[in-house]
Amino acid sequence: MAKKEYYLYVKGKAVPVSEEVYKAYWKITEHEKYLQRKDWKHNVLSFSALDHDGHFVDNIIDEKIDLEKIVEVKMQIEELHRALNTLTREERELMEAIFYREESLRSISRKEKVSYQAIGKSKNVVAEIILHPSTKG
């Protein structure tokens, strides 16, 4: 007995597929049809069905979203990135140790073999650069 061949149609052309792919495709397709029939039965409309003019999504205003705040935060993030890009390698490593790896100033000072006060001063200098990037000289 000859092995059965399976095909799916893509843009009007038959594409040979394995039995596994064929069955998976039809399982998904039938499940989608089942869900659609269930939606019709319970009078559920899909969101895309409401988009008759092509601009429905554009007309929805979500009062909970503060666009001004989003823009403000995005601008602050961009400014932070610009400031971080002005740091030297040593300054960047110090910030990573303190804020990303959450190392204490004492452990950093022991590792770098400098005083705790020197690390604290460096941290303050770097913080000033980040907070006021135009002051870096």
N, C-alpha and C positions, 0 to 999 in steps of 0.2 A: 504494500500500500504506500502510495506517495505521500511525502510529508506535506502537510497543509501549509500554504503560504499566506502570510498576513500582510495587509497593506493599510496605510492611513493616507488620507488625501490632504495634501498641502498645496494650496493655491491651484487646485484643480488637477494636480499630478499625483499619481499613485506612488507612494514611497514604501518600499518593502521594510517591514519591521519584524522583530522577534515576536513570538507568541506572548511573552511576558509584557512587552511594551504595548502591544495591541490590547491585551486584557486590562492593563492598568489605565490606558487612555479611556476605554469604554466604561470602566468602573467610575472614573472621575466624571465623565460626561453624564452618565446616568444619575450619579449623585447630585450633580448640578441641576438636572431636570427635576429630580425629586424635591430638592429645596425650593426650586421655582414654583412647582405645583403647590407646595406647602404655603409659600408666601401668598399665592393667589387665593388659596382657600381661606386664609386669615386676613385678606385685604392689606397685605404689607406691600408698600411701595419701596422700590430701591431708590437710593439717593440719586443715581444717574437718571432715573425716569423723570425727575423733576427739572432736569437741565434742558428745557426745550429751546431756549434762546442762545444756548452756548455760553451764557454768562452768569448762570445762576450762582455758581460758587463765588464769583466776584462780588455778588450782591449781599452775601451773608456777612453780617457784622457781629463779631463775638465781643460782647461788652466786657467780658472778663479779661481780655487781652489788652494790655497797655502798650500800644505800639511805640509811644514816645519813650517809655522805659526800656523797651527792647532796643531801640535805636541808640539810646544813651549808653546802655550796657555794651552794645557792640562797639561803639566809639571808644569807650573806656578800655575794652579788650585790645582794640587796635593800637591805642596809645601805649598800653602796657607792653605789647609786642615790640613796638618801636623802641621803648625804653630798654627792654631786655636785650635788644640787639646792639645797644651801645655799651653793654657791659664787657669788661675784659674777661678772659677765660677764668682767671682766678676769682673775679667777682661772681661770675655765673656759677662756678663750682661751690662757692660759699652759700649762695642762695639755694642751690639744689640740696646741699647738706642740711641747711636749716629747715627749709620748707617742704622738700619732697621726701627726704630721708628722715626728717624730724630728729636730727642729731642735736645734742645740747651744745651750747657755746663752749662749755668746759671740755667735752670730748673732742670737739674740733680743735681747740687750742692745744690739747695734749698731742693729737695726731699731727698737727702742723708745727709743733714745738715752738709756739709763740704764746704770749700771755693771754689770759682770758679777756683782759681789757682791750688788747689789740684786736681780737676777734670781734668783740662788741663794737668797737669803733668802726671796723670794716663793715660790719652789718649795718650800722647806722648810715655810713657813707653810701652803701649800695641802696638802702631804703630811700635815701634822699634822691638818688639818681632816678629811681623808679617813680617816686612820687612827683618829682620835679625834674624831668629829663632835660629841660633847657638849661639847668644850672651846671651840667657836667662840663668841665672845662679841660 
